[in-house]
Amino acid sequence: MDAIGWGTILLTLLLRFWPVWLALVLTFAVSARYRRRLGLYGRLFDSTIGMVGFGLVMFWVFTALFSDLIVTHDVLSQISQMKNKPPGSAVPDGTAWYLLGGDHLGRDVFSRMVAGSRIVIAIAPLATLFAFMAGITLGLPAGYYGGRLDTVLSFLANLILAFPVILLFYLLVTPEIAATGLPQYLAIVLFLFPLVFLAVLVNSRYYVTPAFRTKVLAVILVLGGYIYLALVGEAGTKVALLPEAADIIHVPGNILIVFVSVVFVNAPTVFRIVRGITLDIKTRDYVAAAQTRGERPWYIMLWEILPNARGPLIVDFCLRIGYTTILLGTLGFFGLGLSPESPDWGSTINAGRKLLTIAPHPAIVPAIALMSMVLGLNLLADGLREESLKD
Amino acid sequence: MALFLMRRVLTMVLTALCLTFVVFFLTNLPPNLEKLAKSEAGSRISDAEVASWLEKNGHGRPLLVRYGEWLGVVPGWTREEDGKATGRCLTPGVDPAEAPRFCGVLQGNWGYSSFFKAPVGEKLRYHLSLTGVLMFWVIVLMVPASLLIGVLAGMREGSKLDRSLSTFSIASTATPEYVSGVILIFVFASSAVGLKWFKGTATAAMDGVTFDNFFLPVLTIALYGVGYIARMTRASMTEVMTAQYIRTARLKGVSFGGVVMKHALRNALIAPFTVIMLQFPWLLNGVVIVETLFNYKGFGWTLVQAAGNNDIQLLLGCSVVAVAVVLVTQLISDVGYVFLNPRIRIS
């Protein structure tokens, strides 16, 4: 079988992504139909920039979801004749093509790029969410109470922020540090915040109906506590909290380290944003009204201040997912954390950059993928900001 | 003002102490020390030999004492063995009685790099000077470009020029250095496109900077920063352009260009100053990535080598420099902001 030209390559690529196009069309059709009833999300479809950004982001989300349907080859299988082959080359047995060429080990660049989206989509939003939980849980009281609590927490946050990110990564994500169990101890602290956040959220809202509150709290604590223990601990490491039989969630060690360090880097910035907004909002009349009503501090923080701070927080959330994606890529670029076999975009860029002047496609393809996703998130944030400022 | 400055400097020193201690702790964990012992004394030594090597070289003492020694506030360790004195501050051939008691970072003794086999201070000075050249050209390119883009975009909010420049800014902040670097090398230096205007590595630039071996790394770092500073400049410019005194000047009959140059620009450039100063820590990130990508042996490259080869002393030296850069730029941005903006009162 002969190699195919660029026209055919593009056409085949478009066809390979059919589940994504289908899902995208469905999402846009449904959302545009009911946009008047969908609040801020619906108004996103009024701004071109927001729509383009949303489209780009959802493209990668659906690609990650349907990646098993889209890939043309196994991400790890190597065909030695296909090393550094240009896009559109046919594999030796003549059954298929390497649509975007082969990398330095003879693996399919296209399939690896598609499979890599899954790692990014799985880690980046979740890590950002955890960072937000930690930042909100600490930022609200720091801004609301002020005083010594604020001084100490702000100093700690500035301490982490003054650390150059790369240095921090090199210090946290090395095998020697991992062997001491330090990332797992960090996970113990950082993963506690979502649990605390949810518990306090429910407790402050339903404090007046104790029977209902106790039920919900029990569910959250038992279920969340179990997930927490299973996530943090791993039998056979320094932190073995659950016996192996009861531990159903197995996070590969290096993924946990990467996850923890990304949360650790992001949380102080979220803390500073939340604290700043809280300082502003707590002077409003509705907070004074709630105080006069005799509401408890945590109720005011979580149910009066937080909902009114959602606009800037949602915008920052989008931007921060993009930033987390960049951080994940940086980790991969320096070969930290994730295994070199992993198809994530940072690692593939790192592997491809050595032969950049001769065979650039193994590095260019994931580079453009990463750029388009971060660009999508930035445009989405811009659209959201514009729309949320309108009222 | 003096009180404000003093408090800021005090916090800064405290932060620096905390940070260097954290780095010291993380680089001196038992596994790191064991690896160091094995690389210095032979990889097949037993656990007991590792322990005795560490003891002999002053690594066996409490962490705080070792940190104090490294900092230069605790006297360096000494050891008598077979009538021969060894110690942290003793150099072979110098009489032990005359050697200084303290020798740490504060005394200018940065230790000895185990990977490069050279004093850390000397090594850092050389590589930092290389990075200084890189940073200088980045600033020369980045600051005027971003201010120009920001001012042009913010001059007439919502115009076509504003839309296209803003989109460019967003795109540039969405492109991290390792992506833009790869794409720039692909377009301008690879044989696949065939332009070959510039060189894909900056190794030659260490001996002499020329346009074709240095433009791509400089552009790569600058691009990531341009978008952010331009957006901040645009925001402050649009705010200034809606102010009353601008309207008055326009009604008075001053031309649009005159208003922008004489009235708006000065006031619009206060906010970007802080942003530019706070960009320095980010530039540090970019420097590490770009120096690795373009194989330019500056500070970032040294940091990667030190971290990758368990070179504890050199890594500590690098982190001191990095932390100092971050803290000093924060201080300058705070103080500068107060100077530039007389409306801010500090007490």
Chai-1 contact restraints between the chains, C-beta under 6 A:
chainA,res_idxA,chainB,res_idxB,connection_type,confidence,min_distance_angstrom,max_distance_angstrom,comment,restraint_id
A,L159,B,T15,contact,1.0,0.0,6.0,A-B,restraint_1
A,L159,B,C18,contact,1.0,0.0,6.0,A-B,restraint_2
A,A162,B,T15,contact,1.0,0.0,6.0,A-B,restraint_3
A,A162,B,V326,contact,1.0,0.0,6.0,A-B,restraint_4
A,P164,B,L284,contact,1.0,0.0,6.0,A-B,restraint_5
A,P164,B,A322,contact,1.0,0.0,6.0,A-B,restraint_6
A,V165,B,N285,contact,1.0,0.0,6.0,A-B,restraint_7
A,I166,B,N285,contact,1.0,0.0,6.0,A-B,restraint_8
A,I166,B,V288,contact,1.0,0.0,6.0,A-B,restraint_9
A,L167,B,S319,contact,1.0,0.0,6.0,A-B,restraint_10
A,L167,B,A322,contact,1.0,0.0,6.0,A-B,restraint_11
A,Y170,B,A307,contact,1.0,0.0,6.0,A-B,restraint_12
A,L171,B,L26,contact,1.0,0.0,6.0,A-B,restraint_13
A,E176,B,P31,contact,1.0,0.0,6.0,A-B,restraint_14
A,E176,B,N32,contact,1.0,0.0,6.0,A-B,restraint_15
A,A179,B,P31,contact,1.0,0.0,6.0,A-B,restraint_16
A,T180,B,L29,contact,1.0,0.0,6.0,A-B,restraint_17
A,I326,B,P176,contact,1.0,0.0,6.0,A-B,restraint_18
A,F333,B,Y178,contact,1.0,0.0,6.0,A-B,restraint_19
A,I349,B,Y178,contact,1.0,0.0,6.0,A-B,restraint_20
A,L356,B,I185,contact,1.0,0.0,6.0,A-B,restraint_21
A,T357,B,A189,contact,1.0,0.0,6.0,A-B,restraint_22
A,T357,B,S190,contact,1.0,0.0,6.0,A-B,restraint_23
A,T357,B,G200,contact,1.0,0.0,6.0,A-B,restraint_24
A,P360,B,F186,contact,1.0,0.0,6.0,A-B,restraint_25
A,P360,B,S190,contact,1.0,0.0,6.0,A-B,restraint_26
A,P360,B,A192,contact,1.0,0.0,6.0,A-B,restraint_27
A,A363,B,V182,contact,1.0,0.0,6.0,A-B,restraint_28
A,I364,B,F186,contact,1.0,0.0,6.0,A-B,restraint_29
A,A367,B,V179,contact,1.0,0.0,6.0,A-B,restraint_30
A,A367,B,V182,contact,1.0,0.0,6.0,A-B,restraint_31
A,L370,B,V179,contact,1.0,0.0,6.0,A-B,restraint_32
A,M371,B,T175,contact,1.0,0.0,6.0,A-B,restraint_33
A,M371,B,V179,contact,1.0,0.0,6.0,A-B,restraint_34
A,V374,B,A174,contact,1.0,0.0,6.0,A-B,restraint_35
A,L375,B,A171,contact,1.0,0.0,6.0,A-B,restraint_36
A,L375,B,A174,contact,1.0,0.0,6.0,A-B,restraint_37
A,N378,B,I170,contact,1.0,0.0,6.0,A-B,restraint_38
A,N378,B,A174,contact,1.0,0.0,6.0,A-B,restraint_39
